């Protein structure tokens, strides 16, 4: 799930903070018309009005998106290539129960950093005894290098982490270490412990990997490092989040990641997957990875979205992701502000070079500006000056906050409609079981966690679509860092050893 203009943008990290914004912008004098509205604001107002109209998500638009999501899900389950949604089979047929015991590892590769984690599980009585993790940055040359270079780098970091094992972490006698491998790139899964990379995204351009089994690539690299460890479960971050949340709550049926990128997965009956040929599931259930970032049906798009998409490395693709995820919200706002600066004197006479630079304004900046409740919007002014070099007055700051809110509101409400689409599909196929009881949607990702307005808009859309009675049964719950522990739990669930 990726998007870039020219060179790929760095993955932007949350949490959000205003502490890094410290310089005070210059004060700009405001000329006013006879109506009391500043001349510069009046010139920019039509741009804002059109933006708000184009981004509007009234109930009929949300309902169309939810219905279309459910329809595309069915088409994608019927046959590969049946819709924009890939509906990838995860081969995760059994979820953690709490009975898991022993030492298990997890490796999480999904961006410019990867994490290695270990956890000691103690069964129903002790659950998670202890957990440790380390984060490692991937150098740019490795992201553009060869497959062997990337996996050797990862295996080396994993081997170094294993050397520090001790304390409460005890490997049972005569066992090899097992790891879950969270791999958040498009993969055609062929079993629980194998999958073919379809393509790199998120700014990676590693040669020699597409078309190969990435578990084999990692196992071979661990062998070259002399590391006695095997991958027992290959999952993406969304599937791992579902597993991590399900470990603590049996009602978890859906997981959604809303961070730099976005995705969703859910528990599906194998009988509802026509394209699933010959695969037997003891539980009769499996997790399906929707890859919902590719959804595109009926989205309210603006000229700024279309310009950003046209200049991307994947024009016409990942449109849902480009309207709702953390990598893009700030960039859309930046493009709107450039247009306002060009067609009015809202930010003074000159347009700073930094404002014209793609991806300079991040989604964390957008959230910080929306959270500024001061009378003079001082934090908004500081962010604009520090990040883009723009001078501002109170009128222009208010205008900027309106733009931020418009883009965040559309994103949150569309994400909420997507969630309802998934629940709707499950409800229709289960003949009323889903909405008739407590159903939990596990959420993870920096955008959801650290952007309160976005989160509120998402939940509001779910309530509007489902109504007060049904929505009271749907619990949207933050599952912080669920993907890390979830991968280790799935390694345990799919262990070659008995618990």
N, C-alpha and C positions, 0 to 999 in steps of 0.2 A: 504494500500500500504506500505509494510514494508519489511525490510531485516535486518538480524542481524547475527553476528558470536558469538557463545557462548552467553554471556549476551548481551541484546539488546543495541546498541549504543545510546548515548544521541542524541536527535534531535539537529542538528547544526543550529545555528541562523545566519542570515544575519542582518545588513549590514556588508560588509567586511571592514577591516581596517588594515593598516600597523602599526598603532601607538602602538599596543601591542607587536610588535616585536622590541626589542631594543638591545639585546646583540649582540656583534660582534663576528662572528665565527673565529676560528683560521685559519690562512693562511696555505694552503697546497702547498708544492713545486711540480712542475710538471716535470716529465721526458718525453722527446719527442723522437719520432722515427725520422728516417732520412727524412720522408715526412713532418715533422712539426706537425703531429697529435700526441697528447699525447698518451702514451702507454695505459693508463687506458681508455681513450676515444675510442681508436681503438678496445679494447676488448668488450666494451659495444655497439658499433655501430651496429653490426648485430641484437642485441635485439631491438634497436630502429627501424631499417629498417623493420624488420618483423612486429613489432607493427603497423607501419604506413601502410604497405601493408594490414594487416588484418583489420584495421580500416577504410580503404579507402571507401569513399562514392561518387563515380562518379555518373553522371546523371542516368545511367541505374539502379544502385542500389537504388537511391532515387525514381525513377519511379516505381520500383517493390514494394517498401515499401508503397508508396501512393496508388497504385492499390490494393495491398493486404489489406490495411487498409479499403478501401471502400468496398471490397468484404466481409471482416469479419464483417463490420458493418451491411451489409444487412443480412448476415446469423444470426447474433445475434438478429436482429429485427424480423426475421421470427419465431423463436422459442427459448425459454430459453435453453441455453446450445448449441446453434447452432454454436458458434465459441468461440475463446478465449475471445472475447469482450462480457461482460455481457449485455450491452445496456439496462441499468436499466431505467425504466420509472419513471420520477420525479413527475408526476401528477401536475406539474406547467403548467397550461393551459392559464393563463393570466399573463402578465408581467406588471411591474409598468408603469404608464402613466404620472405621474406628478400631478395627481389630488388628491393623497393621503394626508389626513390630520390627525393630532393627535399625541399622544405619543406612540411610539412602541419600544420594546426591541429586542435585539438579543443576543443569546448565541452561541459562536463558540468553539466547541470542536474538535480538530484535531491533537493534539500532547501532549507533556508533559506540555504545558500551555493551558489554555482556557481563552477566553475573554468574558466579559459581556459589552454590549453596549446599550445606549438608544439614540433615535433621535426624535426630534420634527419636524413634517412635516407640511408645510403650504400651500400645494396645488401648482398650477401652478405659482402663483405670488411670493411666498416666498420660495418654494422648501424646502431645508433642513435648518431649522431655527437654530438648534444647535445639537451637538452630543457630547456625553461623553462616555468614556470606561475605563475599568480597566482590567488588566491582572493578572491572578492567576496561580501560579505554582502548579502542582499536585504532591504530595509526592509519592515517589517510592512505599511505602507500599499500597497506595490507588490504584496505577496502577496494583498491583498484588492482590488486595483485593476482596471483594464481590461487587456485583452489587449495593446493597443497600448502602454500604459505599461510593462508587464512586458518586452516584447520590445525596446522602445526602450532601456530600462535595460540589458538584456543586450548589445545591439548597440553601445551607447556604450562599455561596459567592454571589449568585444572590440576596438573601433576604437582605444581608448587603448593596449591591449596591443600591437596591430600597430605602432603608432608607435614602440615601443621595440625593434623588430626590428633586429638587427645582429649583429656578430661572426661566429660560425660559421653563422648562419642566412641562407641565400641563396635568394631566389626566382629560379627559372630564367626566362630572358628570354622575353617574350611569353606569359607564363602568368598566369592569375588565381589568387589564393589559394583553396585548398580546405580545408574543415573537416569533420571528423566531428562529429555532434551526438548526444551521449549524453543521452537524455531518459527519465528513470526514472519515468514515469507511464503508466497504461494507454493504449495507442495501438493503433488498428487500422491496421497497416502496409499500404500499398497498392503500394509499390515500395521499392527501396533508399533512395530520397531523397524519400519522401513518407509521411505518416501522419496519420490523423485522431485527435485527442484524444478519448478516450471520457469521461473525467472527471478532475478534479483530485483528488489525495490529499495526504497529508503536511501538512495544514494550509493548503494553497493554496485560495483561493476566487476566482480571477481570472475576471472576467465576459467573455463574448464569445468564449472560446476553444474550449470543448467543441463538437465537430462540425466544427471547422476543421482544415485541414492546417497543422500546426505548423511544418513546414519553410517553407511559403509565408509564414507569419507572421514567421519569423526573417529570411528572404531580403528581405522587404519592409522590415523594420526596418533591416537592414544597408544597403539602398539609401537609406533616409532619412538614414543617417549618412554616406553617401558612401563606404562601404567596399566595395571591389572583391573580394568573396569569395562563394563559393557553397558550399552544403551538398551534399556528394557522398555522404554516408552518414548515415542516421538509425538509431540503435541505442539499445537500453537498456543500463544499466550491466552487466547480466549478460552480454549478447552481446559487449559491448566487452571485458569481462574474459576471455571465452573467446578472442577474437581476440588480445588482448595476450599471453596465455599460450601460444597456439598458435604465435606468432611465434618463440618460443624452443624449443618442444617439440611435435613433430608428433603425439605420442600424446595430447594434450589433447582430450577428447571431451565433457566436461561442465564447466560453470562454475556456481558457487553463490555468491550474496551473502548474508552473514549479518552485518548491521549494525543500523542503526535499523530497517530493514525487511528483507525477505528475498525472494529469487527464485532461480530456476534455469533454465538453458537447456542445450541439448545438440545435437549434430550428428545430424541425421535424414536418412534416405533419402527422396527425394521420392516414391518408389513406395509409401511407408508412410503417405502423407498423402492419404486419399481426398477431403478437402475442397479440396485444391489443384487448381483447375481451370485448365488452359491455361497454367500457368506452366512455362517451360522452364528447366532448370538444366544448364549444361554439365558440371558436376562430378557431377550426379546426387544431390547432397547440399544440404542447407540447414540453418540453425540455427533451432530452434524455441524460442520464449520461453514457458515453461510458465505463468508467473504462479502459481506453486505456493502462494503465500500464501493462496489461496482454498480450498485442499484442506480437507476436513472429515470424511472418512470414518473412523470408529472411533477418534477421538482421545480419550485419557483426560482428561476435563475435570473440574474441581472446582467447587464452589459459588462460589468466588472468581472463576474464569474467567467463569462465567455472569453474575455480577453486573457485572463489568467490561464484558463484551460488551453486556449490556442497556443500560448507560449510555453506550455509544459512539455515534458518529455513523453507524456502519454495523452495527447489530445483526444477528447471524447471518451476517456476512460476514467473510472473511479470518481464519478460525479457526486455521488452521495458523500463520499469521503471528503471531497473538495468543498462541500457546503457545511459539513458538521464537525470536522476534526481539527485538532489543535494546530496542525502545521499550516492551515490555510486561513483561519479566521482573521489573524493579524494582517496577513497579506492582502486580503480583500479590503479591509479597512484602509490600509495604506493606499491602495489604488483609488479608493473613493476620495481620500484626502488630497491626493495629487490632482485629481480632477477639480476639486474645490479650489485648490491653490491656483490652478491654471485659469479658472474662469471667474475668480473673485480675488479680492485682496484680504481674504479671511486671515491669512497668516503673514501679511506683509507683502511687499512688492516682489521679493526674490524667493524662488523655490529652492530650498537646500538640496545639495547633491544627495545627501543621505536619504531624504524622503523619496527620491527617485530610484533608490537602490532596492531591488526586490528582496523581500523577507527581512528588511531591517526592523520592521515593527512586528513584534512577536505577540502571540496570543496571551502570554502572561502579562504583557503591557496592557492589553485590552482589558483584561480582568481587573488589574490594579486601577485603571482609570474609571471603570464602572463602580468600583468600591469607594471612590473618593466622595465623601459626604460633606466636605468642608464648604463654607460659603463661597470662597474664591476659587475652589477647585485647584488648589495649589499643587497637589500631586499630579493632576492631569497636565498642568503647565510644565512641571519639572520633567515628566516623562517625555512630553513632546519635544522639549528643548534638548534633553540629554540624548534621546534615541534618534530623533530625526533632524535636530538642529533648528526646529521651527519656533519662532516667537509666537505668543498667543495672548489674547485678552480673555476676559470672562465670557464674552459672547461666543468667541471661537471655541473655547474649551467646552462650553455647553453643547455646541454643534458637534464636536468630536465625540462627546459622550453619547449623544443621540445616534451617531453612526455606529459606534461600538455596540450599543444596545440593540440596534436593528439587526446587525449581523449575528450577534450572540443569540438573540431571541429566535431568529429563523433556525439557526443550527440546533439549539436545544429542543425546539418544538418538532423539528423534523426527526431528530433522534428518538424522541418520545413516540412519534407516529410509527417509526420503524419497529420499536419494541412492541407496540400494540399489534402490528402486522404479524410478528412472530407468534405472539400469544393467541391471536385470532386463528391462525393456521392450526396451532396445536389444539385449540378448543374445538374447532370444526371437525377435526379428525378423531378426537377422543370422545366425541358425543357428549360434551358438557362437563367433562371431568375437571378441566383446568380452571375455569372461572368459578366453579362451585366450591372451591377450597382455597386455602392459603397457598399462593404460588410466589416464589421468590425469584427476583431478577438480580443477580450479583453484578455489581458495577465496579470497574477498576479503571485506572488511568488518571494522569495528572489533570486533564481538562475537567473531568467530572469531579475530581476531589477538590480542586483548588479554585473553581470558578462558580461561586454560589449562585449568581444570577442564571447562568447556563443550566445548572442543576434544577433550579426552581422552574425554569421554562419547560424543561424536559418533563418533570413530574406533573406540571399543570396540564400539559398536552395529553398525557396518559389519562388523567382524571377526566378531562373533557371528552375524550373518545370513548372511554369505558363507562362513564357515568359513576355517580357516588357509590352505588351498591356494589357493583363488580370491582371497581377500583380499590375498594376497602380490602379485598382479598389479595390484591397484587402488591407485594412488598418490594420496593426498589431499594436495595441495600448495598452500601459500599463495602467491598471486600478488599481491603487494602493489602497489596502485595500478595494477592491470592495466587498469582501465576507461579511464583517461585516455589512456595510450599506445595502447590498443586502438582507441579511436575514431579517432585520427589514422592508425593503420595501415589501418583500413577505409576512411578517406578516400583513402589512397594506392591501396589495392587496387581501389577503384571510381572512380579518377580518370578524367577525360575525356582525359587526356594519357597517352602511352605512357611507360613507365619506361626 
